[in-house]
Structure formats: structure tokens, C-alpha cells
Amino acid sequence: MLSLSAFDRRSAILIHLRQQGRASTRQLSDLFGVSEVTIRSDLALLEESGHLLRSHGGAELVFPFLTEQPFAERQRVHLAEKAEIARAAAQLIEPGDHIMLDASTTAFQLAHALKDRRDLTVITNNVQAAILLSGNPAIDVILVGGQVRGGIWSVVGPLAEEMLAKLHARRVFFGAAGLTLERGLTDANLREAQIKRAMLAAADEVVVLLDASKFGQHALVTFADFGAIDSLITDDKIPPAYVEACRHFAIQLITV
């Protein structure tokens, strides 16, 4: 078997468990061509993030998780709600701002809402957003460098994370595959989650853009706890429990 990075191996472990239900440490060691010590370390990290339960000699999934869909497919889902959320987010942005956008389709809608603005700096790993915004010479666009994920149209990997560590923005705007009270914000891809963490660390304020279908949904990996959110912009179908959670954590809630 080809050697996988730690990110890819852990993602593949969860996919294997999703298909098989459970697996032993020995089976996973043989399947991925690494030592049982390495597999135990992988399982410990995945258990810590809440995605599996270790048992004697192996592991099993705690719950099924959402899988990643191509950008074009995600873009068509709840498009009207995403566009309204993006317009509300655009009202938070002022001339001279430095902001970050992730590779979510709602952040892409925010790029549409900003494409005619002036005096704005946008840092992003969203290839589609970078192309759209770079057509306006009054907007400075910084596309982080790294591995381009075709079909997802994001830039990920250590080079992108290293670059983000040297940058700073007033606000970061990002979406998520799901949000729950227990597991916080989740994404379906480990590398995407790492980029979101790097963006979160590089920004003063965290603004999450989610249509209400994402509440109560789980994905592969948690990238931020609920309390890490500064502002949440969503539609008016948000469940009451999440409204109460926003009050508890003093999160600015904006509904459209």
C-alpha cells in the first residue's frame, strides 16, 4: 500500500470503520502498513475528537458522519439562504478591513456580495473566491499557497498553514459541515479542518456562516468549540436550543 500522510491515514481509518463497523489495531496496522503503536496514536487522537470509541484491541465509530461533497454540488443546496446570510455578513465589513474567507460555499456567496467593494484585503484558501474578487483592482486578494483540491477548490496543507501563521485579519468568515452543542463546528475533511483552525488563530473575530440545515449535523472532525464563535449568522429556522447556547456563550446571533 502507498504511504499515506497522518491526515490521510486517519481519514481513511474513519472511512474503513464506517464501512466495517469496527476493526482491530492489528487489522488497521496491516491495512495501512504502519506499526500498531502508530495506529494506537491515531485512534487516541480520533477518540479525543469524539469520532470513535476505543475498545480492547480495536475501535468502533461512535456515530455516522457526513461525507464531503464537491463544491459544485454544495453550492446548489440552500442557495437562497446562503446568499441572504452572505449579504448580512457583508454589512459587518468596513472599508480598510482585512478579512479571511474559507473554502465554504457560503463564504463564496460572501465574496459575491463583496466583489464591487473598495479598499478591502481578502485572505482566502478559496480558489473560486480568489478568482472572483481579483477581477476588482480595488480589492487586494491574498490566496494562500499549498495543495489545490480539485473539485473542492480549496488550498490546504502545511504550506498554507505556515503562510496563515504569518498573516492577521480583523475577522474570519467560514462555514462548516455541521454544528452541534456537544462537538462544536465540524468539517468532513481533516485538512480543511486544519486550515480553519489556522484561520481562527490568525483572526481577531470568528464569524460563522451557517444555514439552519447544518445545526445538529456531525462531520468527520471538530475544528472549533461552540464557545470559540464570536458571531453566528444564520436563517430564521435556527433551533431554539442553539439560540439559547448563543446567549450562554455571549455570541452575537444574526438571523436573516
N, C-alpha and C positions, 0 to 999 in steps of 0.2 A: 504493500500500500504506500502511496505517496505521503511524504511527511507533511503534516498539517501544522499551522501555527496554533498556539494555545487557544486563541479566539475561535478559530475554525473547528478545532477538535472539540471544544466544549459545546459549540453549537451542534456539531454532528452527534455528540453524545445524547443531547436532548432529543434530537430527531430520531435517533435509534430507540430511545426509551419510549418515545411517542408511538413508534411502530410496534415495539415488542412488549411494552408494559413495564418490564423490569429487566435488569441484566446484572451479572456478577462482575466484580472487579477483574477477575481473570479473563472473562469474555471480552470486556472492553479493552483490556491490555493487549490481547491478541488481535482484536479488530483494528485498533489504531496503531499498533506497532510501537507502543511505549511501555515503560515499566509500570507495574502495579502501584508503585509509590507515586508516580506522576498522575495516574488515574485517580488515586485517593485524594490527591491535592485538587484535581479538577472537581471531583464530587463534593469536596468540602466547600469549595467556593460557590458551586451551584446550589448547594443546600443553604448556604448563608444568604444567598439572594432569593431563597424561597421557592425554587423551581423543582426540587426533588427532595426525597426523603431517603437518607442512607439507612440501610439495614445491614445486618451481619454479612459481610462478603459481597455487598452489591448496593443497588439503589433502584428506586422507582419514582415515577412522576407524582407530584402532589396534585396537579390539575392539568388539563389540556390547555395549550396556549395558542394564541393567534399566530398564523404564519404570515410572512412578508409577501406583499403583493406588488407587482410592478407599478411604477409611478403613473403610467397612463390609466391603469385600472383604478387606482386610488383617487385620481383626480376627478373621475366622473361621479364618485359617491358623495352624496350630501353637498354637492357643489354650491347650491344656493346658500346654504348655511355657512359654508366656509367663506364665501365671498362677503357675507354680512359681517362675520367675525373679523375678517381682514380689514374691512372698512372701519370698524370700531377700533382696531389696533392701530390703524394709521393715524387716528386722531391723537394718539399718545406721543407721536413723533414730531419733533420740532426742528426747524432749520438749524444746521450745525451739529445735529446729533450723529453719533457713531453707534450703529446698531449691528446686531448679528441675527442672521436668519438660518435656520437649519434646513434640511432637505425635505421637510414635510410638504404635502400638497397645500396645506393651509398657509404655510409661510410663503409658498409660491403665489397664492392669491394675494397675500400682503405685498409682495413685490409688484403685482399688477396695480395695486392701489397706490403705490409709491412711484411708479415709473415716470410720472411727469413732475416730480418734486425737484427742488433745487437745494444746493448746499447740504448734501447728505453723504455720509460714508456708510457703506453696507459691506460687512464682512460675512461671507457665507461659504458653505460647502455644497450649496445647491446650484448645480450646473445650469439648470434651466433658469433660475432666478438671476444668475450672473449674466447670462446671455441677454435676458430681457432688460435688465437695468443698465447694462453697459451701452445700450443704444442712446442713453441720455448723458451727454457730456457734463451735465451739472451734478451728476451723482458719481462719486468715487466708489468703485467696486473692487473689493479685495476677495478673490477666490482662493481659498486655502489650497495648498498643493498636497498631492498624495495619490492614492489609488482611486480611479474613477470606476464606480459601479454602474456599468451599462444597464439600462432599463430602469434602474432606481434613480440614476442621475445625481448621485451624491459623491463627494470626495471624502475618503476615510483613510485610516491608517496612522502609523506613528509619525510620519512627516507632517500630516495635517494637524495632529495633536500637538506636536512640537511648535508648529507655527502659531497655533492658537494660544499657546502658553506665553507667547511674546506680544500678544495683542490685548487690547482692552476696549470695551464698549460700554455705553451707558445702559443699554438694555439688550437682552437676547430674547428673541421670539421663536418659540418652537412648538411643534405638535408632538403627539405621542400615539402609539398604537392603542394604549389603554390607560385608564386611571382608576385605581381603587383606593379605598381608605386604608387598607392593610398593606398594600405593596407599593403605593405611590404611582409614579409615572413609569410606564414600561414601554420597551421597544422590541420589535421582533428580530432584531439583528444585534449581535454583540458589538460589532464595530460602530454601528450607528449610535448605540448607547454610549460608547466611549467618547465619540465626538460631542455628543450632547453634554456629557459631563465636563469636557474641556471648555465648551462654550459657557456653561453655567459658571465655571470657575473664573472665566475671563470677563464677566459682566457684573455691573452693579445691581441690576434688577432682572428678575426672571419673569417673563410674561408667557403664559401657556395659552395656546390657541387650540381649543377642542370643540368639535360639535358634540352634542349630547349623546350620540351613539357610542362614544368612547368610554363613558362612565360605566364602571362595573366590569370592564373588559380587562383580561390579562394577556400579556405577551411574554416573550422569552426572558427579558432581563430588566430589572429595575435600574433606572439611571438617576432618579431623584425621589426623595421622600415628599409626601404631601406638603409638609411644612416648609420645604425649600422654595415654594412658589410665592412670588410677591403679588402677581396679578393673574387672574384667570378670566379669559374671555370665551364665552360660550353662547349657545342659543337658549331660548326660554324653556326648553324641555329638560333642563338640568334636574336630576332627582333631589328632593328636599334634604336628604342626608348629606349631600355634598355642599349644599347651601349652608347648612349648619357647620360643616367642617371648615368652610371658608371663614365663618365668624370665629370659630375656635382658634384658628391659626392666624387671624387678622390678615387674611388675604383679600385684596381688592377684587371683588367679583363684578364683572361687567357682562350683562346678558343682552342679546340682540333679538 
